[in-house]
Amino acid sequence: MKIYHDADVDLGILSGKKIAVLGYGAQGRAQALCFHDSGLDVTVGTRKNGKSWNRVKEDGLKVAEIPDAVKGADVVMMLLPDEVQPDIYKEMVKPNLKAGAALEFAHGFAITYELIVPPDNVDVIMMAPKAPGDMERLMFLEGFGVPAWCAFTRTSPVTPRK
Ligand SMILES: NC(=O)c1ccc[n+]([C@@H]2O[C@H](COP(=O)([O-])OP(=O)(O)OC[C@H]3O[C@@H](n4cnc5c(N)ncnc54)[C@H](OP(=O)(O)O)[C@@H]3O)[C@@H](O)[C@H]2O)c1
């Protein structure tokens, strides 16, 4: 295990990149707001008839339907409930995911059990916080943070199905 602290990472790598945060629940809201406050270009992808849509607007962030948020995004963060991720990935993310983008998860479930098999031309990142979203946001606002398990690969960790 290697431990990374803030000083080990460069936020500048994300400067000018488009980040799509899919879902605006426990993790989506906390992470989207922290990215926004960090000066990053965030669009939240959610459904127009759902509860989150207006909440995103009230919080002052950009909102789009999931396919539109994914189009052109450099980083796509799958912050939806684990049980809905496979269908949403298949129907709305995969057809719109650009080559060279990074697909990010806050839990290893979908990738480990191959419920989502990303193409070889995207990076795959796991950043799994060891805290509920509200606590992450609170710690960020206090100038601190919470620990997270991280894993990343420059190609899909599993062989794409035909
Ligand atoms: N809960 C945590 O603090 C925590 C901690 C560590 C890791 N994780 C991981 O983070 C990921 C997200 O979990 P979460 O707890 O943040 O999820 P969550 O709060 O349950 O996510 C709710 C969001 O997902 C949207 N959503 C739900 N079903 C949908 C569907 N069928 N189509 C489109 N949007 C849908 C909701 O939209 P509407 O408002 O329209 O319903 C809402 O914006 C998971 O992989 C989880 O394992 C969570």
The ligand as a MOL file (V3000), in Angstrom:
LIG
                    3D

  0  0  0     0  0            999 V3000
M  V30 BEGIN CTAB
M  V30 COUNTS 48 52 0 0 0
M  V30 BEGIN ATOM
M  V30 1 N -23.1980 6.7350 0.4520 0
M  V30 2 C -21.8980 7.0360 0.6640 0
M  V30 3 O -21.5560 7.9650 1.3970 0
M  V30 4 C -20.8280 6.2480 -0.0530 0
M  V30 5 C -19.5480 6.1220 0.5200 0
M  V30 6 C -18.5250 5.5380 -0.2310 0
M  V30 7 C -18.7890 5.0600 -1.5170 0
M  V30 8 N -20.0660 5.1520 -2.0310 0 CHG=1
M  V30 9 C -20.3000 4.7360 -3.4240 0
M  V30 10 O -20.6260 5.9130 -4.1690 0
M  V30 11 C -21.5090 5.5510 -5.2530 0
M  V30 12 C -22.7560 6.4100 -5.1600 0
M  V30 13 O -23.4560 6.0490 -3.9820 0
M  V30 14 P -24.4100 7.0910 -3.2420 0
M  V30 15 O -24.7140 6.5030 -1.9050 0
M  V30 16 O -23.8170 8.4670 -3.3390 0 CHG=-1
M  V30 17 O -25.7180 7.0190 -4.1720 0
M  V30 18 P -27.1260 7.7040 -3.8960 0
M  V30 19 O -27.0330 8.7880 -2.8730 0
M  V30 20 O -28.1600 6.6520 -3.6680 0
M  V30 21 O -27.4130 8.3580 -5.3530 0
M  V30 22 C -28.5550 9.0860 -5.5760 0
M  V30 23 C -28.4240 9.7780 -6.9270 0
M  V30 24 O -28.5310 8.8050 -7.9730 0
M  V30 25 C -29.5880 9.1900 -8.8510 0
M  V30 26 N -30.2710 8.0010 -9.3800 0
M  V30 27 C -30.7460 6.9400 -8.6680 0
M  V30 28 N -31.2980 6.0400 -9.4960 0
M  V30 29 C -31.2040 6.5670 -10.7500 0
M  V30 30 C -31.6000 6.1120 -12.0400 0
M  V30 31 N -32.2170 4.9320 -12.2060 0
M  V30 32 N -31.3500 6.9020 -13.1010 0
M  V30 33 C -30.7180 8.1040 -12.9570 0
M  V30 34 N -30.2960 8.5810 -11.7480 0
M  V30 35 C -30.5440 7.8180 -10.6690 0
M  V30 36 C -30.5390 10.0310 -7.9960 0
M  V30 37 O -31.2710 10.8660 -8.8540 0
M  V30 38 P -32.7570 11.3850 -8.4790 0
M  V30 39 O -32.5990 12.5140 -7.5300 0
M  V30 40 O -33.2820 11.7740 -9.8360 0
M  V30 41 O -33.4990 10.2250 -7.8540 0
M  V30 42 C -29.5420 10.7980 -7.1320 0
M  V30 43 O -29.0050 11.9030 -7.8490 0
M  V30 44 C -21.7570 4.0550 -5.1170 0
M  V30 45 O -20.8360 3.3770 -5.9540 0
M  V30 46 C -21.4570 3.7730 -3.6440 0
M  V30 47 O -21.0650 2.4350 -3.3810 0
M  V30 48 C -21.0830 5.7340 -1.3320 0
M  V30 END ATOM
M  V30 BEGIN BOND
M  V30 1 1 1 2
M  V30 2 2 2 3
M  V30 3 1 2 4
M  V30 4 1 4 5
M  V30 5 2 4 48
M  V30 6 2 5 6
M  V30 7 1 6 7
M  V30 8 2 7 8
M  V30 9 1 8 9
M  V30 10 1 8 48
M  V30 11 1 9 10
M  V30 12 1 9 46
M  V30 13 1 10 11
M  V30 14 1 11 12
M  V30 15 1 11 44
M  V30 16 1 12 13
M  V30 17 1 13 14
M  V30 18 2 14 15
M  V30 19 1 14 16
M  V30 20 1 14 17
M  V30 21 1 17 18
M  V30 22 2 18 19
M  V30 23 1 18 20
M  V30 24 1 18 21
M  V30 25 1 21 22
M  V30 26 1 22 23
M  V30 27 1 23 24
M  V30 28 1 23 42
M  V30 29 1 24 25
M  V30 30 1 25 26
M  V30 31 1 25 36
M  V30 32 1 26 27
M  V30 33 1 26 35
M  V30 34 2 27 28
M  V30 35 1 28 29
M  V30 36 1 29 30
M  V30 37 2 29 35
M  V30 38 1 30 31
M  V30 39 2 30 32
M  V30 40 1 32 33
M  V30 41 2 33 34
M  V30 42 1 34 35
M  V30 43 1 36 37
M  V30 44 1 36 42
M  V30 45 1 37 38
M  V30 46 2 38 39
M  V30 47 1 38 40
M  V30 48 1 38 41
M  V30 49 1 42 43
M  V30 50 1 44 45
M  V30 51 1 44 46
M  V30 52 1 46 47
M  V30 END BOND
M  V30 END CTAB
M  END
